[in-house]
Amino acid sequence: MRPIVVLGLVLAAVAALFFAFQEGPAPAPDALGGTNTSNVGEGDTPSEPTELEGETINKREQIEGRTDAVDLETPTAAPTKAGLTGIIVGPDEKPLKDARVVLTRHGTTSALFIDPTEVDRSRDKTTKTNASGQYSFTRVEAFDRYALLISHAEFAPLEEGGIVVVEGELNELHPIQLNKGVTLSGVVRDSAGNTVPKAQLELGQMALAIGGGTDPNSLTVVADDMGEYEFKNLAKGNFVLQVQADGYGQVTLSQIHVAGDGDMTRDITLDLAMALGGVVTDENGVPLKDVKVTAYSIGNRENRTQTQAQTDAKGEFLMHNVPAGHYTLRAQATGFRIGQVARAEAGEMHLQIALMSLPKVSGQVVDAATGSPLRRFSVSLRHAGPDTINTVRIGKPLLFTDEQGRFSLPCPKAGNFMVEADAPDHASSLSDVFTIADGQELGGITVHCTKGGGIKGIVMDSNGKPVAQVKITTRDDRWTGSDFDISLGTFPGIATVKTSRTNSRGEFSIDGLTPTIYLVEIEHKQFAGAAVRNVIVTEAVAVDLGERVLARGAMVSGTVRSPSGSVLPGSVVTMMLQPAADEFPARYTAKANKEGRFRITNTRPGTYWIHATRPIRGGGNPFAHSSDIQNTRRRITVGDGQDLQGQDFDLAN
């Protein structure tokens, strides 16, 4: 297994331990909620509450008003955007036209904790290079851990990580070179040694297949009449190869390792297909339609089968492309606990899978002040353990539109829960704790949505002048901005994440905050950032932070050289401040330009650990970066307004 995958799995295990202390893990999204919005208008006959289904909200989508910026002069003012540009070249360093470039927060080099099957691609930006090999992205949100996914028909794809986009600037990246990749070829035969013509082969990245996921950029080829196939220009990494042909059992090879040091040959053997079928019912024997049934082969993990079928109106399913062997069957349906057959043999046609109904909770969302039902809102569940403030939301929020403010949603299991509701012009609010049993349909849960509290203040520079367009963000008081925090997606806690900007008088105001303890981040591209911890927000009170003064900060610059002594474009320099216990940690990152030079501006005064690493590329050896950190790590101290030049780095082999 590729080292980056091993590292990802280890870190994912750490994340799992983290969630284990939050009263149990979140269930698979398939087990939570429906896909149809309930629209009950005036004059319509309302359906029974237990029949209501919510619309799953995309991870980027929020209930109207939840995260809108609030500016005292221009409430709809958008944050200042940035741009990113660069050039893609070939092995001869000539510009490449029509290279596809994707800017994402979720490359394999930048998201180790996140479940690949749950990656939200709605914020990715895609473009192509022009005749000069140039690509450009406009209106990009500032972020210091982007990745570029680059592909071209004639070259191996490349992922470049550690991309830093500074707010309000046109960020120019060093030229990125694509090279020829590896060719994987072979012959598809049956178990008797005969070639199999027209077999379909799909090759995807192993890292994106963890947990049953798929690679959206997978490659597909069809074998010729002699059973021969060929994949060209593969990048380094681990891959999964799925092969199927009419009349033969599907096979998946999960250990295709491309080292990048030469073309590869891999012949494939297919066995004759057998059938596997049965029926899926609920606990009362009623057939269930549209249940996803997946069969996993038992035994050889390198040469395995994973195939799916959907039940029909009679609850019946049929898989006709499994080779001989034993299988584990897994059945999933919305509103039901996952069902399983531990051992089934290919050829069995009368398998029975009974699914247990999940508990279901229903109720109403109302305005706490008036008692009137709220028409549009989202609801989700939270575990109710000993510490209800630090729980993690379960699954995706479900969006409802209902004149009576009604909702209905499944629970992942029996236990103690709360319903969380979000509605326009209200703070996120929680129901009382309730207990639900297996299979129970519990009604009468009411969420009283309040207006919440707020935070206000003024931001000034060191000369006492107000600073406009300062970005103010509210977060949970335990937020650190680390890779782990960012990769969590939903940070544990009930704090409301909102963003605002200061007006021309340096004033800001954020309302609609759920009462709890907050961290307030204060950021501006021309000043050193600041943060205020332990901000206690209570109902119907706007906490006044008073005047907050931003320092200009310091500048740190230098050159990074490779082990051979040449400058190293694309290398990454990171500064980490070790703050006092009550201070917010600071992390600054810069990417070296084509001359190998880097510059980090507006850093907070203090003592830092600083280090450099070679370019961060998908499929590379992450342990080389660990070695770079150890070899280059040193302390530096910067003061406000200081220009600290000559911070050079020489990377050892």
Backbone torsions as a table, in degrees:
resi	resn	phi	psi	omega
1	MET	NA	139.0	-178.4
2	ARG	-60.2	140.1	-177.9
3	PRO	-54.1	-38.2	-177.9
4	ILE	-65.0	-32.2	178.1
5	VAL	-70.4	-42.4	178.0
6	VAL	-59.9	-45.2	179.6
7	LEU	-61.6	-42.7	179.5
8	GLY	-60.8	-41.3	-179.8
9	LEU	-67.3	-38.9	177.9
10	VAL	-62.2	-46.3	-179.9
11	LEU	-67.4	-34.4	176.4
12	ALA	-63.5	-35.4	176.8
13	ALA	-65.1	-37.7	175.7
14	VAL	-61.5	-42.9	178.4
15	ALA	-62.2	-38.1	179.5
16	ALA	-63.9	-39.8	177.1
17	LEU	-63.5	-38.0	178.4
18	PHE	-59.1	-46.9	-178.0
19	PHE	-71.1	-24.9	-178.7
20	ALA	-61.3	-25.4	179.0
21	PHE	-86.8	2.5	179.1
22	GLN	-106.0	34.6	177.6
23	GLU	67.3	43.7	170.6
24	GLY	99.2	154.3	-177.6
25	PRO	-78.9	158.6	175.0
26	ALA	-74.3	143.8	-179.9
27	PRO	-77.2	170.9	176.5
28	ALA	-62.9	144.3	-177.9
29	PRO	-56.8	-31.4	-179.0
30	ASP	-61.2	-20.0	-177.1
31	ALA	-91.0	2.1	-173.8
32	LEU	-124.0	108.2	164.6
33	GLY	81.1	166.0	-176.0
34	GLY	-98.3	-166.9	-176.0
35	THR	-126.1	3.5	-178.0
36	ASN	-114.2	131.6	176.6
37	THR	-76.8	135.5	175.8
38	SER	-88.9	117.0	-179.7
39	ASN	-111.7	108.5	179.0
40	VAL	-114.5	107.8	-177.1
41	GLY	-100.3	179.4	179.8
42	GLU	-63.8	134.0	179.4
43	GLY	87.1	-10.5	177.4
44	ASP	-80.5	154.6	176.0
45	THR	-88.8	116.6	-178.0
46	PRO	-65.4	141.8	175.5
47	SER	-81.0	169.2	178.4
48	GLU	-65.2	142.5	-176.4
49	PRO	-55.6	-34.9	-177.0
50	THR	-70.8	-8.9	179.3
51	GLU	-95.5	-9.6	-177.5
52	LEU	-67.5	139.8	174.7
53	GLU	-128.8	146.1	-178.8
54	GLY	-100.5	161.9	176.7
55	GLU	-94.3	125.7	179.7
56	THR	-65.0	129.1	-178.7
57	ILE	-87.9	131.2	174.1
58	ASN	-58.6	148.8	-175.9
59	LYS	-57.2	-29.3	-178.3
60	ARG	-83.5	-27.9	-175.4
61	GLU	-74.5	142.1	177.6
62	GLN	-131.2	158.6	172.3
63	ILE	-60.6	139.2	-175.7
64	GLU	-49.8	126.0	176.2
65	GLY	91.9	-9.0	-174.4
66	ARG	-66.2	-42.7	-176.0
67	THR	-122.9	18.6	179.6
68	ASP	-67.3	143.8	175.6
69	ALA	-69.0	143.9	178.9
70	VAL	-120.0	113.9	178.8
71	ASP	-118.4	133.7	-173.6
72	LEU	-63.8	-29.8	179.9
73	GLU	-97.3	-42.9	-177.5
74	THR	-127.6	85.7	-174.9
75	PRO	-56.0	-27.0	-177.4
76	THR	-97.4	9.7	-178.3
77	ALA	-60.7	130.9	180.0
78	ALA	-90.2	151.3	177.0
79	PRO	-61.0	150.2	176.5
80	THR	-65.0	130.9	-178.6
81	LYS	-97.0	171.6	179.1
82	ALA	-128.3	176.1	177.2
83	GLY	-129.8	160.3	178.1
84	LEU	-139.5	132.9	179.6
85	THR	-143.1	161.0	179.7
86	GLY	-179.3	-175.1	-176.8
87	ILE	-130.0	138.7	174.0
88	ILE	-107.4	129.1	-178.9
89	VAL	-124.7	163.7	177.2
90	GLY	-94.3	-172.9	-179.0
91	PRO	-59.2	-27.8	178.7
92	ASP	-87.9	7.9	-179.9
93	GLU	65.4	17.2	173.9
94	LYS	-88.7	146.8	-177.4
95	PRO	-60.1	144.3	178.6
96	LEU	-107.4	123.6	175.8
97	LYS	-87.3	148.5	174.5
98	ASP	64.8	26.2	169.0
99	ALA	-75.9	135.7	179.2
100	ARG	-87.3	127.8	-176.9
101	VAL	-125.2	125.1	179.5
102	VAL	-117.6	127.2	175.1
103	LEU	-98.8	121.3	-173.6
104	THR	-141.8	155.7	170.9
105	ARG	-89.8	-3.8	-169.8
106	HIS	-125.5	55.0	169.5
107	GLY	-84.3	166.9	178.9
108	THR	-66.3	-21.0	179.2
109	THR	-86.3	-9.1	-171.8
110	SER	-123.6	-1.4	-178.7
111	ALA	-143.9	90.3	-176.6
112	LEU	-89.6	-24.8	-175.4
113	PHE	-91.4	-22.8	-168.7
114	ILE	-76.3	144.2	176.7
115	ASP	-71.2	120.3	-177.2
116	PRO	-58.6	-27.7	179.7
117	THR	-75.0	-11.0	-176.1
118	GLU	-114.5	13.8	-179.1
119	VAL	-68.1	131.9	178.1
120	ASP	-93.1	110.0	-177.8
121	ARG	-94.9	5.8	-175.4
122	SER	-66.4	-20.8	-178.8
123	ARG	-97.8	-1.3	176.6
124	ASP	-64.3	147.6	174.7
125	LYS	-118.7	136.3	-176.0
126	THR	-127.4	139.7	176.4
127	THR	-150.5	178.3	175.2
128	LYS	-128.9	153.3	179.6
129	THR	-77.6	150.5	177.8
130	ASN	-89.0	-169.8	-177.6
131	ALA	-62.1	-22.2	178.1
132	SER	-91.6	6.9	-179.7
133	GLY	76.1	10.6	-174.5
134	GLN	-91.8	141.1	171.8
135	TYR	-123.0	153.7	178.9
136	SER	-146.7	141.3	172.7
137	PHE	-123.8	133.4	177.3
138	THR	-114.1	162.6	178.4
139	ARG	52.1	55.2	179.6
140	VAL	-100.0	135.1	176.6
141	GLU	-72.6	139.2	178.5
142	ALA	-63.0	133.9	-179.3
143	PHE	-167.3	146.7	-175.2
144	ASP	-110.6	15.7	179.8
145	ARG	-139.1	42.7	173.7
146	TYR	-76.2	165.4	169.5
147	ALA	-134.0	149.8	173.0
148	LEU	-107.3	128.1	175.4
149	LEU	-106.2	114.8	-171.0
150	ILE	-118.5	131.5	179.0
151	SER	-141.5	153.7	178.9
152	HIS	-153.6	144.9	-174.2
153	ALA	-59.1	-27.4	-172.9
154	GLU	-104.8	2.8	-175.6
155	PHE	-139.6	165.4	178.4
156	ALA	-71.6	140.6	177.0
157	PRO	-66.4	157.9	-178.0
158	LEU	-141.4	139.2	171.9
159	GLU	-112.7	124.5	178.1
160	GLU	-111.5	114.6	-178.7
161	GLY	-98.4	-177.8	178.2
162	GLY	69.4	29.0	-179.3
163	ILE	-80.4	125.4	-178.4
164	VAL	-108.3	125.0	175.9
165	VAL	-116.0	117.1	-178.2
166	VAL	-92.6	137.4	-176.2
167	GLU	-61.5	135.9	173.3
168	GLY	74.0	11.1	-178.4
169	GLU	-124.7	155.0	168.9
170	LEU	-88.4	104.0	-175.3
171	ASN	-87.3	118.1	-178.6
172	GLU	-100.9	125.0	-177.4
173	LEU	-96.3	153.6	177.8
174	HIS	-63.8	155.3	177.4
175	PRO	-60.4	138.2	-179.5
176	ILE	-113.1	130.8	-174.6
177	GLN	-104.0	131.6	172.3
178	LEU	-100.2	148.5	-179.4
179	ASN	-131.7	165.3	175.4
180	LYS	-63.6	145.8	-178.3
181	GLY	-107.8	-163.4	-176.6
182	VAL	-92.5	144.3	173.7
183	THR	-101.5	127.4	174.9
184	LEU	-109.3	122.9	-178.0
185	SER	-140.1	168.7	179.3
186	GLY	172.0	-169.2	-178.7
187	VAL	-127.6	138.3	176.0
188	VAL	-98.2	123.2	179.6
189	ARG	-127.4	164.0	171.7
190	ASP	-93.6	178.0	-174.9
191	SER	-67.1	-14.4	177.1
192	ALA	-91.9	-1.5	178.6
193	GLY	94.0	1.3	178.7
194	ASN	-80.8	142.5	177.5
195	THR	-70.4	148.8	-179.5
196	VAL	-111.7	106.1	-180.0
197	PRO	-76.3	153.8	172.3
198	LYS	61.2	25.0	174.4
199	ALA	-67.3	144.6	179.1
200	GLN	-100.3	128.8	-177.5
201	LEU	-123.7	133.3	178.2
202	GLU	-126.3	127.4	-176.6
203	LEU	-117.2	123.8	179.1
204	GLY	-134.7	164.7	-178.9
205	GLN	-70.2	137.2	179.7
206	MET	-62.3	-40.1	-176.5
207	ALA	-60.5	-30.4	-178.0
208	LEU	-90.3	0.2	178.7
209	ALA	-102.4	-1.1	177.9
210	ILE	-63.9	133.1	178.1
211	GLY	75.2	20.7	176.7
212	GLY	84.5	11.5	179.8
213	GLY	-78.3	174.9	178.3
214	THR	-129.8	156.8	178.1
215	ASP	-91.0	116.0	-179.4
216	PRO	-64.6	-17.2	179.7
217	ASN	-107.2	26.3	-179.4
218	SER	-63.8	156.0	-179.7
219	LEU	-106.2	141.0	-179.6
220	THR	-127.7	132.0	174.3
221	VAL	-133.3	162.3	176.6
222	VAL	-119.1	128.8	178.6
223	ALA	-64.2	150.8	-179.4
224	ASP	-80.5	-169.8	-176.7
225	ASP	-67.1	-16.8	178.0
226	MET	-99.0	8.3	178.8
227	GLY	79.5	8.1	-177.0
228	GLU	-87.7	140.6	179.1
229	TYR	-133.0	164.1	-179.7
230	GLU	-157.3	128.5	169.9
231	PHE	-110.2	127.2	-177.3
232	LYS	-106.6	153.7	171.6
233	ASN	55.1	54.7	175.0
234	LEU	-85.9	142.9	175.0
235	ALA	-84.7	170.2	175.9
236	LYS	-64.2	150.2	175.5
237	GLY	142.4	-178.6	176.7
238	ASN	-102.0	138.0	-175.3
239	PHE	-130.4	159.1	173.0
240	VAL	-114.2	130.8	-179.0
241	LEU	-116.6	119.6	179.1
242	GLN	-109.0	130.8	-174.9
243	VAL	-127.9	133.9	176.2
244	GLN	-147.8	151.2	178.8
245	ALA	-153.3	150.9	-179.0
246	ASP	-58.2	129.3	177.5
247	GLY	87.0	-1.7	-178.1
248	TYR	-123.0	154.8	177.2
249	GLY	-74.1	139.8	178.5
250	GLN	-68.9	142.1	178.6
251	VAL	-132.1	145.5	178.6
252	THR	-125.2	122.1	176.5
253	LEU	-100.4	115.9	-170.2
254	SER	-101.1	4.5	-177.0
255	GLN	-130.4	58.5	174.9
256	ILE	-94.6	103.1	-177.1
257	HIS	-102.4	120.9	177.9
258	VAL	-104.2	110.4	-177.1
259	ALA	-86.1	-20.2	178.5
260	GLY	88.2	9.3	-176.9
261	ASP	-111.2	23.3	177.1
262	GLY	152.6	157.7	178.8
263	ASP	-65.7	157.6	-173.0
264	MET	-127.3	151.2	175.6
265	THR	-123.7	132.5	179.0
266	ARG	-145.0	107.2	175.8
267	ASP	-83.8	153.1	-173.3
268	ILE	-130.4	137.9	178.6
269	THR	-114.2	129.1	177.6
270	LEU	-110.7	142.1	174.2
271	ASP	-99.7	158.3	177.1
272	LEU	-60.8	145.5	-176.3
273	ALA	-75.9	147.4	171.3
274	MET	-126.6	168.9	-177.8
275	ALA	-106.2	156.9	176.7
276	LEU	-147.3	124.0	-175.0
277	GLY	-154.3	172.0	179.8
278	GLY	171.9	-154.9	-176.6
279	VAL	-138.5	145.7	177.2
280	VAL	-116.4	129.6	179.3
281	THR	-130.2	170.7	170.4
282	ASP	-85.0	-174.1	-175.9
283	GLU	-67.0	-14.9	178.9
284	ASN	-99.7	6.8	178.1
285	GLY	85.6	8.6	179.2
286	VAL	-82.0	126.0	-178.9
287	PRO	-60.3	143.7	-179.4
288	LEU	-114.0	128.6	179.5
289	LYS	-90.9	152.4	173.6
290	ASP	61.2	33.2	173.4
291	VAL	-84.8	132.4	177.3
292	LYS	-85.5	119.6	180.0
293	VAL	-113.3	124.8	-178.8
294	THR	-118.2	134.6	177.7
295	ALA	-109.3	127.4	177.7
296	TYR	-114.8	127.7	179.6
297	SER	-71.1	148.0	178.8
298	ILE	-104.1	131.3	176.7
299	GLY	126.4	-125.3	-174.5
300	ASN	-58.6	113.7	-176.7
301	ARG	-78.4	-19.6	179.7
302	GLU	-79.0	-39.6	-178.8
303	ASN	-116.7	92.5	-170.2
304	ARG	-131.9	175.1	177.9
305	THR	-127.5	137.4	171.7
306	GLN	-141.1	111.1	-176.7
307	THR	-135.1	159.9	-173.8
308	GLN	-130.6	157.4	173.9
309	ALA	-147.7	161.2	-180.0
310	GLN	-119.0	137.8	179.4
311	THR	-74.5	149.2	178.2
312	ASP	-92.3	-167.6	-177.2
313	ALA	-62.6	-22.3	178.7
314	LYS	-92.2	4.6	-178.6
315	GLY	78.3	9.2	-175.6
316	GLU	-92.0	145.6	176.1
317	PHE	-131.8	154.0	179.8
318	LEU	-146.0	125.0	172.5
319	MET	-111.3	123.0	-174.7
320	HIS	-113.2	12.9	-174.8
321	ASN	-130.2	36.1	178.4
322	VAL	-104.4	135.5	174.2
323	PRO	-76.6	169.0	178.9
324	ALA	-57.6	143.9	179.7
325	GLY	146.6	-174.6	-179.7
326	HIS	-109.6	146.7	-172.5
327	TYR	-136.3	150.5	166.5
328	THR	-100.6	130.2	179.0
329	LEU	-106.7	139.2	-178.3
330	ARG	-131.0	124.7	-177.8
331	ALA	-114.9	130.9	-177.4
332	GLN	-129.0	134.5	176.8
333	ALA	-150.0	144.5	179.2
334	THR	-59.7	130.7	177.7
335	GLY	87.9	3.7	-178.5
336	PHE	-130.1	152.0	173.1
337	ARG	-71.9	143.7	-179.5
338	ILE	-60.5	131.5	178.1
339	GLY	-104.6	156.4	-173.8
340	GLN	-149.2	143.0	167.3
341	VAL	-112.9	118.1	-170.6
342	ALA	-70.3	-33.2	-176.4
343	ARG	-149.5	111.9	177.2
344	ALA	-128.1	142.5	-178.2
345	GLU	-101.2	136.9	177.5
346	ALA	-52.7	134.7	-176.7
347	GLY	107.1	-19.9	177.4
348	GLU	-70.3	134.5	-175.2
349	MET	-124.1	3.9	-176.2
350	HIS	-128.2	40.7	179.5
351	LEU	-72.4	142.8	-179.8
352	GLN	-118.5	124.2	176.7
353	ILE	-125.8	117.3	178.4
354	ALA	-104.9	127.2	-179.6
355	LEU	-101.9	135.4	176.7
356	MET	-87.3	132.8	178.4
357	SER	-65.6	137.9	173.6
358	LEU	-73.3	153.2	171.4
359	PRO	-59.3	151.3	-179.2
360	LYS	-132.7	134.4	-179.6
361	VAL	-117.7	140.9	179.3
362	SER	-138.7	161.9	-179.3
363	GLY	173.7	-147.6	-171.5
364	GLN	-143.7	145.6	175.4
365	VAL	-111.0	123.7	-175.5
366	VAL	-131.1	161.3	172.9
367	ASP	-75.2	127.0	-175.3
368	ALA	-64.9	-32.0	-175.9
369	ALA	-78.1	-39.2	-173.7
370	THR	-107.3	-19.6	-175.5
371	GLY	79.4	0.8	-179.2
372	SER	-75.1	142.3	178.2
373	PRO	-66.4	144.9	175.5
374	LEU	-94.5	132.5	-171.0
375	ARG	-80.3	-36.8	-175.8
376	ARG	-126.4	127.0	-175.2
377	PHE	-165.3	168.8	170.4
378	SER	-122.9	150.1	177.6
379	VAL	-132.6	152.3	175.0
380	SER	-151.8	172.2	-178.7
381	LEU	-107.0	151.4	169.5
382	ARG	-132.4	141.7	171.5
383	HIS	-64.8	145.9	178.7
384	ALA	-114.4	85.4	177.3
385	GLY	-93.4	-163.7	179.0
386	PRO	-60.0	-31.0	-179.2
387	ASP	-117.2	91.4	-175.2
388	THR	-72.7	-15.1	-180.0
389	ILE	-72.7	-32.0	-171.4
390	ASN	-102.2	19.2	-179.5
391	THR	-75.4	164.5	179.3
392	VAL	-109.2	136.8	176.7
393	ARG	-62.4	140.6	-178.4
394	ILE	-97.7	120.8	176.3
395	GLY	68.2	-169.3	-179.3
396	LYS	-89.2	145.5	174.0
397	PRO	-62.1	148.1	176.9
398	LEU	-110.1	131.3	-177.4
399	LEU	-91.8	131.9	179.8
400	PHE	-125.6	143.6	168.8
401	THR	-126.7	109.9	-174.7
402	ASP	-151.6	128.6	-176.9
403	GLU	-62.3	-27.1	-179.4
404	GLN	-96.1	4.1	177.8
405	GLY	69.8	25.7	-173.8
406	ARG	-89.6	154.1	177.3
407	PHE	-145.9	161.5	173.5
408	SER	-153.2	130.7	-180.0
409	LEU	-150.9	151.1	-179.4
410	PRO	-79.9	153.4	172.2
411	CYS	-101.4	149.2	-178.3
412	PRO	-72.1	-22.2	-177.8
413	LYS	-171.3	174.7	174.1
414	ALA	-69.6	151.7	177.9
415	GLY	151.4	-163.5	-179.7
416	ASN	-103.8	129.1	-175.3
417	PHE	-139.9	169.9	167.7
418	MET	-132.8	150.5	172.0
419	VAL	-98.3	130.6	176.4
420	GLU	-105.3	133.4	-179.8
421	ALA	-123.8	140.0	173.7
422	ASP	-122.2	132.5	179.6
423	ALA	-144.2	152.6	178.3
424	PRO	-56.0	138.8	177.1
425	ASP	65.9	19.2	177.4
426	HIS	-134.6	156.9	173.9
427	ALA	-83.3	154.0	173.4
428	SER	-58.5	129.6	-172.8
429	SER	-131.9	154.1	-176.0
430	LEU	-116.2	146.8	172.1
431	SER	-78.1	173.6	169.7
432	ASP	-67.2	159.5	177.2
433	VAL	-68.9	136.4	175.8
434	PHE	-131.5	158.5	178.8
435	THR	-114.3	132.7	-178.3
436	ILE	-130.5	144.3	-177.0
437	ALA	-104.2	164.6	177.9
438	ASP	-55.6	131.4	176.5
439	GLY	75.2	-3.0	-176.3
440	GLN	-77.9	144.1	170.7
441	GLU	-109.9	101.3	-173.6
442	LEU	-99.9	122.1	179.1
443	GLY	-111.0	-178.6	174.4
444	GLY	81.2	14.3	178.8
445	ILE	-84.9	126.7	-178.9
446	THR	-117.6	132.5	174.3
447	VAL	-108.7	117.6	179.0
448	HIS	-93.5	104.7	-177.0
449	CYS	-83.5	125.9	179.7
450	THR	-104.4	172.4	177.4
451	LYS	-80.1	-16.9	-179.9
452	GLY	74.7	-168.2	179.1
453	GLY	-112.5	-168.4	-177.7
454	GLY	-150.9	172.8	177.4
455	ILE	-137.8	136.4	177.4
456	LYS	-139.7	168.0	178.9
457	GLY	173.6	-174.5	179.7
458	ILE	-133.9	138.8	178.4
459	VAL	-113.1	127.9	-178.2
460	MET	-125.5	161.5	170.9
461	ASP	-91.6	-178.8	-174.9
462	SER	-68.0	-13.8	177.1
463	ASN	-95.5	5.9	178.2
464	GLY	83.1	12.3	178.5
465	LYS	-93.5	141.0	179.4
466	PRO	-66.7	147.7	179.8
467	VAL	-114.2	120.4	179.7
468	ALA	-88.6	160.6	176.5
469	GLN	58.9	31.2	171.6
470	VAL	-78.1	133.1	180.0
471	LYS	-84.7	123.3	179.5
472	ILE	-114.6	125.7	-178.5
473	THR	-128.2	132.1	175.4
474	THR	-98.1	137.9	179.6
475	ARG	-145.4	171.5	172.1
476	ASP	-60.6	143.5	-175.2
477	ASP	-62.0	-19.2	-178.5
478	ARG	-91.1	-0.6	-178.6
479	TRP	-63.6	135.6	178.8
480	THR	-118.9	-13.2	-177.5
481	GLY	77.3	13.0	-179.7
482	SER	-73.8	169.2	175.5
483	ASP	-56.2	-39.3	-179.3
484	PHE	-63.2	-47.4	179.8
485	ASP	-59.3	-46.0	-177.4
486	ILE	-65.2	-39.6	-176.3
487	SER	-73.1	-16.8	-178.8
488	LEU	-63.9	-27.3	-177.1
489	GLY	80.2	-68.7	175.5
490	THR	-111.8	111.1	-177.8
491	PHE	-74.9	136.3	-179.0
492	PRO	-64.0	130.5	-178.5
493	GLY	135.1	166.3	-176.1
494	ILE	-104.1	5.9	-179.7
495	ALA	-62.9	143.4	178.4
496	THR	-89.7	126.1	176.8
497	VAL	-89.9	114.7	178.7
498	LYS	-137.9	155.2	-179.5
499	THR	-128.0	141.0	176.3
500	SER	-139.9	171.0	176.2
501	ARG	-128.9	145.2	176.0
502	THR	-73.2	150.5	176.5
503	ASN	-88.2	-170.0	-176.1
504	SER	-65.4	-18.5	177.1
505	ARG	-94.3	7.5	179.4
506	GLY	76.6	11.0	-175.4
507	GLU	-91.0	147.3	173.5
508	PHE	-141.4	156.7	177.5
509	SER	-153.9	128.7	177.8
510	ILE	-126.1	126.4	178.4
511	ASP	-121.0	-174.6	-179.8
512	GLY	69.9	31.6	-178.6
513	LEU	-96.5	132.2	174.9
514	THR	-64.5	129.8	-178.9
515	PRO	-59.4	120.7	175.1
516	THR	-174.7	-164.8	-179.5
517	ILE	-99.5	130.9	-172.0
518	TYR	-118.9	156.2	163.0
519	LEU	-107.5	135.5	177.7
520	VAL	-115.7	114.8	177.4
521	GLU	-90.0	138.4	-179.6
522	ILE	-125.6	117.4	-172.4
523	GLU	-135.7	140.2	173.7
524	HIS	-154.0	137.8	-172.6
525	LYS	-64.9	-20.4	-177.8
526	GLN	-99.0	4.5	-178.2
527	PHE	-136.3	161.6	172.2
528	ALA	-71.4	136.5	-178.9
529	GLY	-67.6	163.1	177.2
530	ALA	-145.7	167.7	178.5
531	ALA	-152.8	150.7	178.4
532	VAL	-120.5	122.3	-180.0
533	ARG	-98.4	167.6	172.7
534	ASN	57.3	43.9	176.0
535	VAL	-91.1	111.6	-175.0
536	ILE	-92.9	114.4	-179.4
537	VAL	-100.6	130.6	177.4
538	THR	-120.9	166.4	-176.2
539	GLU	-63.1	133.9	173.0
540	ALA	63.1	21.2	178.8
541	VAL	-126.9	133.7	174.8
542	ALA	-99.2	109.1	-179.7
543	VAL	-69.5	127.3	-179.1
544	ASP	-97.4	114.1	179.0
545	LEU	-83.2	-4.0	179.2
546	GLY	69.6	-154.1	179.8
547	GLU	-86.7	131.0	176.7
548	ARG	-116.7	125.1	-174.9
549	VAL	-100.2	128.5	177.4
550	LEU	-98.8	132.9	174.6
551	ALA	-84.0	155.9	177.5
552	ARG	-69.3	-32.5	179.8
553	GLY	85.4	-176.4	-176.4
554	ALA	-117.3	166.8	175.9
555	MET	-119.5	136.1	178.4
556	VAL	-126.7	130.7	-177.8
557	SER	-145.7	162.3	179.9
558	GLY	174.8	-167.3	-177.7
559	THR	-128.6	142.4	176.9
560	VAL	-112.1	131.3	179.7
561	ARG	-117.7	150.0	-179.3
562	SER	-78.5	172.2	177.0
563	PRO	-58.0	-25.6	179.1
564	SER	-82.2	-8.6	179.3
565	GLY	99.4	-7.6	178.5
566	SER	-82.8	159.6	178.9
567	VAL	-65.5	154.1	-172.4
568	LEU	-123.3	86.7	176.3
569	PRO	-60.8	145.7	177.7
570	GLY	83.1	-5.5	175.7
571	SER	-65.0	157.1	-173.7
572	VAL	-119.0	130.2	177.8
573	VAL	-114.0	131.8	-176.9
574	THR	-127.7	135.7	174.8
575	MET	-116.3	131.4	-179.9
576	MET	-125.1	117.1	177.5
577	LEU	-83.6	134.5	175.0
578	GLN	-98.5	94.6	-171.7
579	PRO	-82.5	169.8	171.8
580	ALA	-67.6	167.0	-172.8
581	ALA	-57.9	-33.0	-176.0
582	ASP	-97.2	8.3	-179.5
583	GLU	-104.0	157.3	177.7
584	PHE	-84.3	131.3	-179.7
585	PRO	-67.1	151.2	-180.0
586	ALA	-119.9	138.3	178.5
587	ARG	-135.7	126.2	179.7
588	TYR	-124.5	137.7	-178.1
589	THR	-132.3	142.3	175.3
590	ALA	-140.3	150.1	177.9
591	LYS	-112.6	132.2	-176.5
592	ALA	-68.1	143.1	179.5
593	ASN	-81.6	-169.0	-175.6
594	LYS	-66.8	-18.0	174.3
595	GLU	-92.4	6.1	-179.9
596	GLY	78.2	8.5	-177.5
597	ARG	-93.0	144.4	176.2
598	PHE	-126.6	158.4	176.6
599	ARG	-148.6	128.3	176.1
600	ILE	-117.0	123.6	-175.2
601	THR	-112.0	160.3	172.0
602	ASN	54.0	47.2	176.2
603	THR	-84.9	146.7	176.7
604	ARG	-64.9	141.5	175.1
605	PRO	-59.8	142.3	177.9
606	GLY	152.0	-172.4	179.7
607	THR	-104.5	131.9	-173.9
608	TYR	-123.7	155.5	159.0
609	TRP	-93.7	131.7	179.5
610	ILE	-127.9	141.0	178.1
611	HIS	-150.9	165.6	178.4
612	ALA	-128.4	148.4	175.1
613	THR	-133.6	156.1	175.0
614	ARG	-66.5	168.2	-176.7
615	PRO	-52.0	140.0	-178.8
616	ILE	-90.4	111.7	-175.9
617	ARG	-129.8	137.5	177.6
618	GLY	-61.2	139.4	-179.2
619	GLY	86.4	-8.7	178.3
620	GLY	-80.1	-175.9	-179.0
621	ASN	-93.9	107.1	-177.8
622	PRO	-66.3	-21.4	-179.4
623	PHE	-71.9	-21.0	173.0
624	ALA	-63.9	-36.4	177.6
625	HIS	-67.1	-38.6	177.2
626	SER	-61.3	-41.1	178.2
627	SER	-65.3	-40.6	177.8
628	ASP	-60.1	-43.3	-179.5
629	ILE	-60.8	-46.4	-179.2
630	GLN	-63.4	-38.3	-175.3
631	ASN	-78.1	-23.3	-174.2
632	THR	-112.6	-8.6	-172.7
633	ARG	-66.5	130.5	177.9
634	ARG	-154.8	167.0	179.9
635	ARG	-97.1	142.1	170.4
636	ILE	-138.1	152.9	177.5
637	THR	-122.1	130.6	-179.1
638	VAL	-123.6	146.8	177.6
639	GLY	-113.1	163.0	-178.3
640	ASP	-61.4	128.2	179.2
641	GLY	83.2	-0.8	-176.7
642	GLN	-77.7	144.2	173.8
643	ASP	-113.0	99.3	-173.7
644	LEU	-97.5	95.6	-178.8
645	GLN	-94.6	170.3	174.5
646	GLY	75.7	21.1	176.6
647	GLN	-84.0	74.5	-174.2
648	ASP	-89.1	155.5	179.2
649	PHE	-134.1	137.4	173.4
650	ASP	-118.8	114.1	-178.3
651	LEU	-81.5	130.5	178.3
652	ALA	-86.4	164.4	177.3
653	ASN	-69.4	NA	NA
